Amino acid sequence: MLRSFRSLVRLTRAARVLGKHDALVPLELRAEMPGILLALMPLAKIRLPWEPALEEKSEDAGERLATALAALGPAYIKLGQFLATRPDLIGPRLAADLSSLQDKLPPFPMAEARRIIEDGLGKPVDELFSALSEPIAAASIAQVHRARTQPEAAWPDGRDVAVKVLRPDVELRFAEDLESFFWVAERIERNYAPARRLRPIEVVQTLADSVKLEMDLRLEAAAMSEMAENTAKDPGFRVPVIDWERTSRRVLTMEWIDGIAASDREALVAAGHDMGRLGTLVIQSFLMHAMRDGFFHADMHQGNLFVDADGRLVAVDFGIMGRIGPSERRFLAEILYGIVTRDYTRVAEIHFEAGYVPSTKSIHAFAQALRAVAEPIFGRPARDVSMGKLLAQLFQVTEQFDMKTRPELLLLQKTMVVVEGVARHFDPDHNIWESAEPVLKSWMIERMAPETRIEEAAAGAMQLGRMMSNLPDVLDRAERTARLLAENVDEEGVRIHPSSADAIARARERQGYSRPLLWAAIGAVGALLLAKLF
């Protein structure tokens, strides 16, 4: 009851903000809403005397929703950013609108920042840093300061660092809003069938898991460290060095990057950087991380990229990361390469080989559907063709052939759209496909090489060996199970414990179970016995 009351209070406030921005309910769902809710919607738009007047509202529903979510605060901003990565749930147009959601909030006071740093690192700020600036950037989870470390052996004059500090009480604020999200998601799934296709509880749970990871800055530091190892030999990409001694759950300290923000195209041009090369570099770097490493920066927009004096891309803000396994990597590489070479039958075969499309479907009909999506891109200017949007259309086609939604592929597809935007920001005429083809081709050649096949076979043999090492134990348990069953079988069949039989009989008398259901209950007891043994 108390949970419901708290959630209702918070959601009433949220509904008023969404209503004032005319973003309370997506237009496509209004026809399915109960009449009483439609009648109450105008009440949410009423402006109370003490509330400020809104600026002129956008005609675009996605932009209105993004503005409303930003007004509601950190948890709602994160919700909007998360939904922007799930076009399968909210549609590609609304996802595109939410991808522009600005994660900018007023900074919190320096006194709070110093307190959090001292509590997190266990030392006074002045012992850790000789200088600590006012916040230079503030977002929903944390804010960033520039600082200089105290002199040490390796750095007699200290070194410049960036210090990321979690917002005070941010965990509590997110916990409260997530409680409300879960409460409304549960009621939607229980009472409103038309919206169940959006899987609201699953959406909120995924958001909660993502936020939980972002609330521990040590995990972000670990992601940076892993990517730094993966890209150590990449000439055009690097990751800032982590200062582990000045990093904790609520504080992350890393190397300060002296570079030009990727968003400042004029400054990059003035500095003499080759914009076409940068466009190629951002595409190829992302594809190498995804295909070679299976681990990629899933928020790789202009605001999270810098270009250093040597022309290398430097990424920051590793709060959102993506992973794809070896089979998914092969799947994507062969699909994209098959489209480049217009081998639609092979692309269709890959889907069937991977088990993504049921074998009951027609491979030739599927190849024809893929051709219908991909063929229109050929002959069009390169600047008009998006690899990420093409993948989105391919995923829509595969859904028509009963392919299950795969969140990791959708996150990669969404990130690819963002990366393409960065590439074309650098070079408006950039040919995404020309940049991608060498990476995809070299990855495929490497994976098909005899040496790689031998390594994969060896890995498979090791896995089989581990399974075989457990075989004696499995056989022993099977023997004990068979002996136990034999001891409990007589001419009349399987014997069960008298207390279990009495309980089943009483249940039968009380609820009027039929004989088949009685035997189903006995079977369940037997299954439970087997589960305990195995």
Secondary structure in CASP SS format (residue, H / E / C, confidence):
PFRMAT SS
TARGET T0000
AUTHOR 0000-0000-0000
METHOD secondary structure of the structure
MODEL  1
M C 1.00
L H 1.00
R H 1.00
S H 1.00
F H 1.00
R H 1.00
S H 1.00
L H 1.00
V H 1.00
R H 1.00
L H 1.00
T H 1.00
R H 1.00
A H 1.00
A H 1.00
R H 1.00
V H 1.00
L H 1.00
G H 1.00
K H 1.00
H C 1.00
D C 1.00
A C 1.00
L C 1.00
V C 1.00
P C 1.00
L H 1.00
E H 1.00
L H 1.00
R H 1.00
A C 1.00
E C 1.00
M C 1.00
P C 1.00
G H 1.00
I H 1.00
L H 1.00
L H 1.00
A H 1.00
L H 1.00
M H 1.00
P H 1.00
L H 1.00
A H 1.00
K H 1.00
I C 1.00
R C 1.00
L C 1.00
P C 1.00
W C 1.00
E C 1.00
P C 1.00
A C 1.00
L C 1.00
E C 1.00
E C 1.00
K C 1.00
S C 1.00
E C 1.00
D C 1.00
A H 1.00
G H 1.00
E H 1.00
R H 1.00
L H 1.00
A H 1.00
T H 1.00
A H 1.00
L H 1.00
A H 1.00
A H 1.00
L H 1.00
G C 1.00
P H 1.00
A H 1.00
Y H 1.00
I H 1.00
K H 1.00
L H 1.00
G H 1.00
Q H 1.00
F H 1.00
L H 1.00
A C 1.00
T C 1.00
R C 1.00
P H 1.00
D H 1.00
L H 1.00
I H 1.00
G C 1.00
P H 1.00
R H 1.00
L H 1.00
A H 1.00
A H 1.00
D H 1.00
L H 1.00
S C 1.00
S C 1.00
L C 1.00
Q C 1.00
D C 1.00
K C 1.00
L C 1.00
P C 1.00
P C 1.00
F C 1.00
P C 1.00
M H 1.00
A H 1.00
E H 1.00
A H 1.00
R H 1.00
R H 1.00
I H 1.00
I H 1.00
E H 1.00
D H 1.00
G H 1.00
L H 1.00
G C 1.00
K C 1.00
P C 1.00
V H 1.00
D H 1.00
E H 1.00
L H 1.00
F E 1.00
S E 1.00
A E 1.00
L E 1.00
S E 1.00
E E 1.00
P E 1.00
I E 1.00
A E 1.00
A E 1.00
A C 1.00
S C 1.00
I C 1.00
A E 1.00
Q E 1.00
V E 1.00
H E 1.00
R E 1.00
A E 1.00
R E 1.00
T E 1.00
Q C 1.00
P C 1.00
E C 1.00
A C 1.00
A C 1.00
W C 1.00
P C 1.00
D C 1.00
G C 1.00
R C 1.00
D E 1.00
V E 1.00
A E 1.00
V E 1.00
K E 1.00
V E 1.00
L E 1.00
R C 1.00
P C 1.00
D C 1.00
V H 1.00
E H 1.00
L H 1.00
R H 1.00
F H 1.00
A H 1.00
E H 1.00
D H 1.00
L H 1.00
E H 1.00
S H 1.00
F H 1.00
F H 1.00
W H 1.00
V H 1.00
A H 1.00
E H 1.00
R H 1.00
I H 1.00
E H 1.00
R H 1.00
N H 1.00
Y C 1.00
A H 1.00
P H 1.00
A H 1.00
R H 1.00
R H 1.00
L H 1.00
R C 1.00
P H 1.00
I H 1.00
E H 1.00
V H 1.00
V H 1.00
Q H 1.00
T H 1.00
L H 1.00
A H 1.00
D H 1.00
S H 1.00
V H 1.00
K H 1.00
L H 1.00
E H 1.00
M C 1.00
D C 1.00
L H 1.00
R H 1.00
L H 1.00
E H 1.00
A H 1.00
A H 1.00
A H 1.00
M H 1.00
S H 1.00
E H 1.00
M H 1.00
A H 1.00
E H 1.00
N H 1.00
T C 1.00
A C 1.00
K C 1.00
D C 1.00
P C 1.00
G C 1.00
F E 1.00
R E 1.00
V C 1.00
P C 1.00
V C 1.00
I E 1.00
D C 1.00
W H 1.00
E H 1.00
R H 1.00
T C 1.00
S C 1.00
R C 1.00
R C 1.00
V E 1.00
L E 1.00
T E 1.00
M E 1.00
E E 1.00
W C 1.00
I C 1.00
D C 1.00
G C 1.00
I E 1.00
A E 1.00
A C 1.00
S C 1.00
D C 1.00
R H 1.00
E H 1.00
A H 1.00
L H 1.00
V H 1.00
A H 1.00
A C 1.00
G C 1.00
H C 1.00
D C 1.00
M H 1.00
G H 1.00
R H 1.00
L H 1.00
G H 1.00
T H 1.00
L H 1.00
V H 1.00
I H 1.00
Q H 1.00
S H 1.00
F H 1.00
L H 1.00
M H 1.00
H H 1.00
A H 1.00
M H 1.00
R H 1.00
D H 1.00
G C 1.00
F E 1.00
F E 1.00
H E 1.00
A C 1.00
D C 1.00
M C 1.00
H C 1.00
Q H 1.00
G H 1.00
N H 1.00
L E 1.00
F E 1.00
V E 1.00
D C 1.00
A C 1.00
D C 1.00
G C 1.00
R C 1.00
L E 1.00
V E 1.00
A E 1.00
V C 1.00
D C 1.00
F C 1.00
G C 1.00
I C 1.00
M E 1.00
G E 1.00
R E 1.00
I C 1.00
G C 1.00
P H 1.00
S H 1.00
E H 1.00
R H 1.00
R H 1.00
F H 1.00
L H 1.00
A H 1.00
E H 1.00
I H 1.00
L H 1.00
Y H 1.00
G H 1.00
I H 1.00
V H 1.00
T C 1.00
R C 1.00
D C 1.00
Y H 1.00
T H 1.00
R H 1.00
V H 1.00
A H 1.00
E H 1.00
I H 1.00
H H 1.00
F H 1.00
E H 1.00
A C 1.00
G C 1.00
Y C 1.00
V C 1.00
P C 1.00
S C 1.00
T C 1.00
K C 1.00
S C 1.00
I H 1.00
H H 1.00
A H 1.00
F H 1.00
A H 1.00
Q H 1.00
A H 1.00
L H 1.00
R H 1.00
A H 1.00
V H 1.00
A H 1.00
E H 1.00
P H 1.00
I H 1.00
F C 1.00
G C 1.00
R C 1.00
P C 1.00
A H 1.00
R H 1.00
D H 1.00
V C 1.00
S C 1.00
M H 1.00
G H 1.00
K H 1.00
L H 1.00
L H 1.00
A H 1.00
Q H 1.00
L H 1.00
F H 1.00
Q H 1.00
V H 1.00
T H 1.00
E H 1.00
Q H 1.00
F C 1.00
D C 1.00
M C 1.00
K C 1.00
T C 1.00
R C 1.00
P H 1.00
E H 1.00
L H 1.00
L H 1.00
L H 1.00
L H 1.00
Q H 1.00
K H 1.00
T H 1.00
M H 1.00
V H 1.00
V H 1.00
V H 1.00
E H 1.00
G H 1.00
V H 1.00
A H 1.00
R H 1.00
H H 1.00
F H 1.00
D C 1.00
P C 1.00
D C 1.00
H C 1.00
N C 1.00
I H 1.00
W H 1.00
E H 1.00
S H 1.00
A H 1.00
E H 1.00
P H 1.00
V H 1.00
L H 1.00
K H 1.00
S H 1.00
W H 1.00
M H 1.00
I H 1.00
E H 1.00
R H 1.00
M H 1.00
A C 1.00
P H 1.00
E H 1.00
T H 1.00
R H 1.00
I H 1.00
E H 1.00
E H 1.00
A H 1.00
A H 1.00
A H 1.00
G H 1.00
A H 1.00
M H 1.00
Q H 1.00
L H 1.00
G H 1.00
R H 1.00
M H 1.00
M H 1.00
S H 1.00
N C 1.00
L H 1.00
P H 1.00
D H 1.00
V H 1.00
L H 1.00
D H 1.00
R H 1.00
A H 1.00
E H 1.00
R H 1.00
T H 1.00
A H 1.00
R H 1.00
L H 1.00
L H 1.00
A H 1.00
E H 1.00
N C 1.00
V E 1.00
D E 1.00
E C 1.00
E C 1.00
G E 1.00
V E 1.00
R C 1.00
I C 1.00
H C 1.00
P H 1.00
S H 1.00
S H 1.00
A H 1.00
D H 1.00
A H 1.00
I H 1.00
A H 1.00
R H 1.00
A H 1.00
R H 1.00
E H 1.00
R H 1.00
Q H 1.00
G C 1.00
Y C 1.00
S C 1.00
R H 1.00
P H 1.00
L H 1.00
L H 1.00
W H 1.00
A H 1.00
A H 1.00
I H 1.00
G H 1.00
A H 1.00
V H 1.00
G H 1.00
A H 1.00
L H 1.00
L H 1.00
L H 1.00
A H 1.00
K H 1.00
L H 1.00
F C 1.00
END
